[in-house]
Amino acid sequence: MPSTHTSLHYHLVFSTKHREPWLGPESRSRVHEYVEFLKRGMVEFEEKWLW
């Protein structure tokens, strides 16, 4: 029986001009937490709506 397979890949790239450090340690950890939150949301969305 034929089947359909969906695979979504995300590649996020963040950088500053001339790759200069811009975020302090506290801000950096908050940004990492936020990106992880977004990633978990995308995974949950895929599991709920695409499978």
N, C-alpha and C positions, 0 to 999 in steps of 0.2 A: 504494500500500500504506500503511495507517495506521501511525503510529509513536507511541511514547510518549516524552515529554520530561520529564525531572526537573530542576528547578533549585532548589538550596538556597542561601539567603542568610543570612548571619550578621551580626548587628549587636551588637557588644559595647560597653558603656558603663561606664566606671569613673569614680567621683567620690568626693570626700571631703566630710565635713560642711562646709557653707558654702564649699565649693570651696577650702579652705585647703591650701597646699602641705604634703604629708606625707612624700613620698619625697625622699631626698637624691639627688644626681646618680648616685652608684654604684648605689643601689637602683633608681632609675628605669631605668637601662640594663639591669639584670638582669631587671626586670619586662618590658621591651620584648622582650628576647631570649626570655623564656619564652612570651610571647604569640605571637611569631613561630613558635616551636617548635610550639605548639598548632595554629596556623593551617596550618602545613605538614602536620601529622598529619591534619587534617581533609581537606585537599585530597587527600592520598595515599589516605585511606579512601574518599573519593568515587570516585576514579579506579579503585580496585581493586574495590569492591563495587557501585557504582551504574552503571558503564558496561560 
